[in-house]
Amino acid sequence: MTEFPKLLMVLGGILLFIGLFMQVVGRLPGDIVVKKGNFTFFFPIVTCIVISLLLTFIFSFLGRFK
């Protein structure tokens, strides 16, 4: 039962880091924005790739300590 609180703290820290990252970076070059009239479609493709790479690195790093 002592592993669950540690896991929650690590996940909380990761989410905090992602939130701060999103606030600082915002929209990266390469993100898709389509504006037509009063409709705006935003798809953060580059941001998703960067977050995916970061999470892959973090989880592979954490996986080595099992």
Phi and psi restraints in degrees (range 20) as a CNS / XPLOR table:
assign (resid 1 and name C) (resid 2 and name N)
       (resid 2 and name CA) (resid 2 and name C) 1.0 -77.6 20.0 2
assign (resid 2 and name N) (resid 2 and name CA)
       (resid 2 and name C) (resid 3 and name N) 1.0 -15.6 20.0 2
assign (resid 2 and name C) (resid 3 and name N)
       (resid 3 and name CA) (resid 3 and name C) 1.0 -77.5 20.0 2
assign (resid 3 and name N) (resid 3 and name CA)
       (resid 3 and name C) (resid 4 and name N) 1.0 -29.9 20.0 2
assign (resid 3 and name C) (resid 4 and name N)
       (resid 4 and name CA) (resid 4 and name C) 1.0 -63.9 20.0 2
assign (resid 4 and name N) (resid 4 and name CA)
       (resid 4 and name C) (resid 5 and name N) 1.0 -46.3 20.0 2
assign (resid 4 and name C) (resid 5 and name N)
       (resid 5 and name CA) (resid 5 and name C) 1.0 -62.1 20.0 2
assign (resid 5 and name N) (resid 5 and name CA)
       (resid 5 and name C) (resid 6 and name N) 1.0 -35.7 20.0 2
assign (resid 5 and name C) (resid 6 and name N)
       (resid 6 and name CA) (resid 6 and name C) 1.0 -64.7 20.0 2
assign (resid 6 and name N) (resid 6 and name CA)
       (resid 6 and name C) (resid 7 and name N) 1.0 -41.1 20.0 2
assign (resid 6 and name C) (resid 7 and name N)
       (resid 7 and name CA) (resid 7 and name C) 1.0 -62.8 20.0 2
assign (resid 7 and name N) (resid 7 and name CA)
       (resid 7 and name C) (resid 8 and name N) 1.0 -42.7 20.0 2
assign (resid 7 and name C) (resid 8 and name N)
       (resid 8 and name CA) (resid 8 and name C) 1.0 -63.2 20.0 2
assign (resid 8 and name N) (resid 8 and name CA)
       (resid 8 and name C) (resid 9 and name N) 1.0 -39.0 20.0 2
assign (resid 8 and name C) (resid 9 and name N)
       (resid 9 and name CA) (resid 9 and name C) 1.0 -67.0 20.0 2
assign (resid 9 and name N) (resid 9 and name CA)
       (resid 9 and name C) (resid 10 and name N) 1.0 -40.2 20.0 2
assign (resid 9 and name C) (resid 10 and name N)
       (resid 10 and name CA) (resid 10 and name C) 1.0 -65.6 20.0 2
assign (resid 10 and name N) (resid 10 and name CA)
       (resid 10 and name C) (resid 11 and name N) 1.0 -45.6 20.0 2
assign (resid 10 and name C) (resid 11 and name N)
       (resid 11 and name CA) (resid 11 and name C) 1.0 -63.8 20.0 2
assign (resid 11 and name N) (resid 11 and name CA)
       (resid 11 and name C) (resid 12 and name N) 1.0 -38.6 20.0 2
assign (resid 11 and name C) (resid 12 and name N)
       (resid 12 and name CA) (resid 12 and name C) 1.0 -63.0 20.0 2
assign (resid 12 and name N) (resid 12 and name CA)
       (resid 12 and name C) (resid 13 and name N) 1.0 -40.9 20.0 2
assign (resid 12 and name C) (resid 13 and name N)
       (resid 13 and name CA) (resid 13 and name C) 1.0 -64.9 20.0 2
assign (resid 13 and name N) (resid 13 and name CA)
       (resid 13 and name C) (resid 14 and name N) 1.0 -39.3 20.0 2
assign (resid 13 and name C) (resid 14 and name N)
       (resid 14 and name CA) (resid 14 and name C) 1.0 -64.8 20.0 2
assign (resid 14 and name N) (resid 14 and name CA)
       (resid 14 and name C) (resid 15 and name N) 1.0 -44.7 20.0 2
assign (resid 14 and name C) (resid 15 and name N)
       (resid 15 and name CA) (resid 15 and name C) 1.0 -63.9 20.0 2
assign (resid 15 and name N) (resid 15 and name CA)
       (resid 15 and name C) (resid 16 and name N) 1.0 -38.0 20.0 2
assign (resid 15 and name C) (resid 16 and name N)
       (resid 16 and name CA) (resid 16 and name C) 1.0 -63.0 20.0 2
assign (resid 16 and name N) (resid 16 and name CA)
       (resid 16 and name C) (resid 17 and name N) 1.0 -44.7 20.0 2
assign (resid 16 and name C) (resid 17 and name N)
       (resid 17 and name CA) (resid 17 and name C) 1.0 -61.9 20.0 2
assign (resid 17 and name N) (resid 17 and name CA)
       (resid 17 and name C) (resid 18 and name N) 1.0 -42.7 20.0 2
assign (resid 17 and name C) (resid 18 and name N)
       (resid 18 and name CA) (resid 18 and name C) 1.0 -63.9 20.0 2
assign (resid 18 and name N) (resid 18 and name CA)
       (resid 18 and name C) (resid 19 and name N) 1.0 -42.1 20.0 2
assign (resid 18 and name C) (resid 19 and name N)
       (resid 19 and name CA) (resid 19 and name C) 1.0 -62.0 20.0 2
assign (resid 19 and name N) (resid 19 and name CA)
       (resid 19 and name C) (resid 20 and name N) 1.0 -43.9 20.0 2
assign (resid 19 and name C) (resid 20 and name N)
       (resid 20 and name CA) (resid 20 and name C) 1.0 -65.7 20.0 2
assign (resid 20 and name N) (resid 20 and name CA)
       (resid 20 and name C) (resid 21 and name N) 1.0 -39.5 20.0 2
assign (resid 20 and name C) (resid 21 and name N)
       (resid 21 and name CA) (resid 21 and name C) 1.0 -60.5 20.0 2
assign (resid 21 and name N) (resid 21 and name CA)
       (resid 21 and name C) (resid 22 and name N) 1.0 -44.5 20.0 2
assign (resid 21 and name C) (resid 22 and name N)
       (resid 22 and name CA) (resid 22 and name C) 1.0 -66.3 20.0 2
assign (resid 22 and name N) (resid 22 and name CA)
       (resid 22 and name C) (resid 23 and name N) 1.0 -34.0 20.0 2
assign (resid 22 and name C) (resid 23 and name N)
       (resid 23 and name CA) (resid 23 and name C) 1.0 -69.3 20.0 2
assign (resid 23 and name N) (resid 23 and name CA)
       (resid 23 and name C) (resid 24 and name N) 1.0 -41.0 20.0 2
assign (resid 23 and name C) (resid 24 and name N)
       (resid 24 and name CA) (resid 24 and name C) 1.0 -74.5 20.0 2
assign (resid 24 and name N) (resid 24 and name CA)
       (resid 24 and name C) (resid 25 and name N) 1.0 -46.0 20.0 2
assign (resid 24 and name C) (resid 25 and name N)
       (resid 25 and name CA) (resid 25 and name C) 1.0 -79.7 20.0 2
assign (resid 25 and name N) (resid 25 and name CA)
       (resid 25 and name C) (resid 26 and name N) 1.0 -46.3 20.0 2
assign (resid 25 and name C) (resid 26 and name N)
       (resid 26 and name CA) (resid 26 and name C) 1.0 67.3 20.0 2
assign (resid 26 and name N) (resid 26 and name CA)
       (resid 26 and name C) (resid 27 and name N) 1.0 -129.0 20.0 2
assign (resid 26 and name C) (resid 27 and name N)
       (resid 27 and name CA) (resid 27 and name C) 1.0 -91.7 20.0 2
assign (resid 27 and name N) (resid 27 and name CA)
       (resid 27 and name C) (resid 28 and name N) 1.0 123.3 20.0 2
assign (resid 27 and name C) (resid 28 and name N)
       (resid 28 and name CA) (resid 28 and name C) 1.0 -90.8 20.0 2
assign (resid 28 and name N) (resid 28 and name CA)
       (resid 28 and name C) (resid 29 and name N) 1.0 155.5 20.0 2
assign (resid 28 and name C) (resid 29 and name N)
       (resid 29 and name CA) (resid 29 and name C) 1.0 -62.3 20.0 2
assign (resid 29 and name N) (resid 29 and name CA)
       (resid 29 and name C) (resid 30 and name N) 1.0 134.6 20.0 2
assign (resid 29 and name C) (resid 30 and name N)
       (resid 30 and name CA) (resid 30 and name C) 1.0 106.1 20.0 2
assign (resid 30 and name N) (resid 30 and name CA)
       (resid 30 and name C) (resid 31 and name N) 1.0 -14.5 20.0 2
assign (resid 30 and name C) (resid 31 and name N)
       (resid 31 and name CA) (resid 31 and name C) 1.0 -70.0 20.0 2
assign (resid 31 and name N) (resid 31 and name CA)
       (resid 31 and name C) (resid 32 and name N) 1.0 142.2 20.0 2
assign (resid 31 and name C) (resid 32 and name N)
       (resid 32 and name CA) (resid 32 and name C) 1.0 -90.4 20.0 2
assign (resid 32 and name N) (resid 32 and name CA)
       (resid 32 and name C) (resid 33 and name N) 1.0 125.2 20.0 2
assign (resid 32 and name C) (resid 33 and name N)
       (resid 33 and name CA) (resid 33 and name C) 1.0 -129.3 20.0 2
assign (resid 33 and name N) (resid 33 and name CA)
       (resid 33 and name C) (resid 34 and name N) 1.0 122.8 20.0 2
assign (resid 33 and name C) (resid 34 and name N)
       (resid 34 and name CA) (resid 34 and name C) 1.0 -119.8 20.0 2
assign (resid 34 and name N) (resid 34 and name CA)
       (resid 34 and name C) (resid 35 and name N) 1.0 121.1 20.0 2
assign (resid 34 and name C) (resid 35 and name N)
       (resid 35 and name CA) (resid 35 and name C) 1.0 -118.3 20.0 2
assign (resid 35 and name N) (resid 35 and name CA)
       (resid 35 and name C) (resid 36 and name N) 1.0 121.9 20.0 2
assign (resid 35 and name C) (resid 36 and name N)
       (resid 36 and name CA) (resid 36 and name C) 1.0 -138.4 20.0 2
assign (resid 36 and name N) (resid 36 and name CA)
       (resid 36 and name C) (resid 37 and name N) 1.0 109.6 20.0 2
assign (resid 36 and name C) (resid 37 and name N)
       (resid 37 and name CA) (resid 37 and name C) 1.0 64.4 20.0 2
assign (resid 37 and name N) (resid 37 and name CA)
       (resid 37 and name C) (resid 38 and name N) 1.0 -124.9 20.0 2
assign (resid 37 and name C) (resid 38 and name N)
       (resid 38 and name CA) (resid 38 and name C) 1.0 -96.6 20.0 2
assign (resid 38 and name N) (resid 38 and name CA)
       (resid 38 and name C) (resid 39 and name N) 1.0 14.5 20.0 2
assign (resid 38 and name C) (resid 39 and name N)
       (resid 39 and name CA) (resid 39 and name C) 1.0 -111.5 20.0 2
assign (resid 39 and name N) (resid 39 and name CA)
       (resid 39 and name C) (resid 40 and name N) 1.0 130.8 20.0 2
assign (resid 39 and name C) (resid 40 and name N)
       (resid 40 and name CA) (resid 40 and name C) 1.0 -127.9 20.0 2
assign (resid 40 and name N) (resid 40 and name CA)
       (resid 40 and name C) (resid 41 and name N) 1.0 126.3 20.0 2
assign (resid 40 and name C) (resid 41 and name N)
       (resid 41 and name CA) (resid 41 and name C) 1.0 -113.8 20.0 2
assign (resid 41 and name N) (resid 41 and name CA)
       (resid 41 and name C) (resid 42 and name N) 1.0 124.7 20.0 2
assign (resid 41 and name C) (resid 42 and name N)
       (resid 42 and name CA) (resid 42 and name C) 1.0 -123.4 20.0 2
assign (resid 42 and name N) (resid 42 and name CA)
       (resid 42 and name C) (resid 43 and name N) 1.0 122.1 20.0 2
assign (resid 42 and name C) (resid 43 and name N)
       (resid 43 and name CA) (resid 43 and name C) 1.0 -124.3 20.0 2
assign (resid 43 and name N) (resid 43 and name CA)
       (resid 43 and name C) (resid 44 and name N) 1.0 110.0 20.0 2
assign (resid 43 and name C) (resid 44 and name N)
       (resid 44 and name CA) (resid 44 and name C) 1.0 -83.5 20.0 2
assign (resid 44 and name N) (resid 44 and name CA)
       (resid 44 and name C) (resid 45 and name N) 1.0 70.4 20.0 2
assign (resid 44 and name C) (resid 45 and name N)
       (resid 45 and name CA) (resid 45 and name C) 1.0 -64.8 20.0 2
assign (resid 45 and name N) (resid 45 and name CA)
       (resid 45 and name C) (resid 46 and name N) 1.0 -44.8 20.0 2
assign (resid 45 and name C) (resid 46 and name N)
       (resid 46 and name CA) (resid 46 and name C) 1.0 -68.3 20.0 2
assign (resid 46 and name N) (resid 46 and name CA)
       (resid 46 and name C) (resid 47 and name N) 1.0 -39.7 20.0 2
assign (resid 46 and name C) (resid 47 and name N)
       (resid 47 and name CA) (resid 47 and name C) 1.0 -62.2 20.0 2
assign (resid 47 and name N) (resid 47 and name CA)
       (resid 47 and name C) (resid 48 and name N) 1.0 -40.4 20.0 2
assign (resid 47 and name C) (resid 48 and name N)
       (resid 48 and name CA) (resid 48 and name C) 1.0 -63.6 20.0 2
assign (resid 48 and name N) (resid 48 and name CA)
       (resid 48 and name C) (resid 49 and name N) 1.0 -39.7 20.0 2
assign (resid 48 and name C) (resid 49 and name N)
       (resid 49 and name CA) (resid 49 and name C) 1.0 -66.0 20.0 2
assign (resid 49 and name N) (resid 49 and name CA)
       (resid 49 and name C) (resid 50 and name N) 1.0 -43.4 20.0 2
assign (resid 49 and name C) (resid 50 and name N)
       (resid 50 and name CA) (resid 50 and name C) 1.0 -63.5 20.0 2
assign (resid 50 and name N) (resid 50 and name CA)
       (resid 50 and name C) (resid 51 and name N) 1.0 -44.4 20.0 2
assign (resid 50 and name C) (resid 51 and name N)
       (resid 51 and name CA) (resid 51 and name C) 1.0 -64.2 20.0 2
assign (resid 51 and name N) (resid 51 and name CA)
       (resid 51 and name C) (resid 52 and name N) 1.0 -39.8 20.0 2
assign (resid 51 and name C) (resid 52 and name N)
       (resid 52 and name CA) (resid 52 and name C) 1.0 -62.2 20.0 2
assign (resid 52 and name N) (resid 52 and name CA)
       (resid 52 and name C) (resid 53 and name N) 1.0 -43.0 20.0 2
assign (resid 52 and name C) (resid 53 and name N)
       (resid 53 and name CA) (resid 53 and name C) 1.0 -64.2 20.0 2
assign (resid 53 and name N) (resid 53 and name CA)
       (resid 53 and name C) (resid 54 and name N) 1.0 -42.4 20.0 2
assign (resid 53 and name C) (resid 54 and name N)
       (resid 54 and name CA) (resid 54 and name C) 1.0 -63.2 20.0 2
assign (resid 54 and name N) (resid 54 and name CA)
       (resid 54 and name C) (resid 55 and name N) 1.0 -44.9 20.0 2
assign (resid 54 and name C) (resid 55 and name N)
       (resid 55 and name CA) (resid 55 and name C) 1.0 -66.3 20.0 2
assign (resid 55 and name N) (resid 55 and name CA)
       (resid 55 and name C) (resid 56 and name N) 1.0 -36.8 20.0 2
assign (resid 55 and name C) (resid 56 and name N)
       (resid 56 and name CA) (resid 56 and name C) 1.0 -61.5 20.0 2
assign (resid 56 and name N) (resid 56 and name CA)
       (resid 56 and name C) (resid 57 and name N) 1.0 -44.6 20.0 2
assign (resid 56 and name C) (resid 57 and name N)
       (resid 57 and name CA) (resid 57 and name C) 1.0 -63.6 20.0 2
assign (resid 57 and name N) (resid 57 and name CA)
       (resid 57 and name C) (resid 58 and name N) 1.0 -45.8 20.0 2
assign (resid 57 and name C) (resid 58 and name N)
       (resid 58 and name CA) (resid 58 and name C) 1.0 -63.5 20.0 2
assign (resid 58 and name N) (resid 58 and name CA)
       (resid 58 and name C) (resid 59 and name N) 1.0 -47.2 20.0 2
assign (resid 58 and name C) (resid 59 and name N)
       (resid 59 and name CA) (resid 59 and name C) 1.0 -71.6 20.0 2
assign (resid 59 and name N) (resid 59 and name CA)
       (resid 59 and name C) (resid 60 and name N) 1.0 -32.2 20.0 2
assign (resid 59 and name C) (resid 60 and name N)
       (resid 60 and name CA) (resid 60 and name C) 1.0 -70.6 20.0 2
assign (resid 60 and name N) (resid 60 and name CA)
       (resid 60 and name C) (resid 61 and name N) 1.0 -34.8 20.0 2
assign (resid 60 and name C) (resid 61 and name N)
       (resid 61 and name CA) (resid 61 and name C) 1.0 -66.4 20.0 2
assign (resid 61 and name N) (resid 61 and name CA)
       (resid 61 and name C) (resid 62 and name N) 1.0 -44.3 20.0 2
assign (resid 61 and name C) (resid 62 and name N)
       (resid 62 and name CA) (resid 62 and name C) 1.0 -69.7 20.0 2
assign (resid 62 and name N) (resid 62 and name CA)
       (resid 62 and name C) (resid 63 and name N) 1.0 -30.3 20.0 2
assign (resid 62 and name C) (resid 63 and name N)
       (resid 63 and name CA) (resid 63 and name C) 1.0 -68.3 20.0 2
assign (resid 63 and name N) (resid 63 and name CA)
       (resid 63 and name C) (resid 64 and name N) 1.0 -21.8 20.0 2
assign (resid 63 and name C) (resid 64 and name N)
       (resid 64 and name CA) (resid 64 and name C) 1.0 -74.5 20.0 2
assign (resid 64 and name N) (resid 64 and name CA)
       (resid 64 and name C) (resid 65 and name N) 1.0 -18.0 20.0 2
assign (resid 64 and name C) (resid 65 and name N)
       (resid 65 and name CA) (resid 65 and name C) 1.0 -93.8 20.0 2
assign (resid 65 and name N) (resid 65 and name CA)
       (resid 65 and name C) (resid 66 and name N) 1.0 6.8 20.0 2
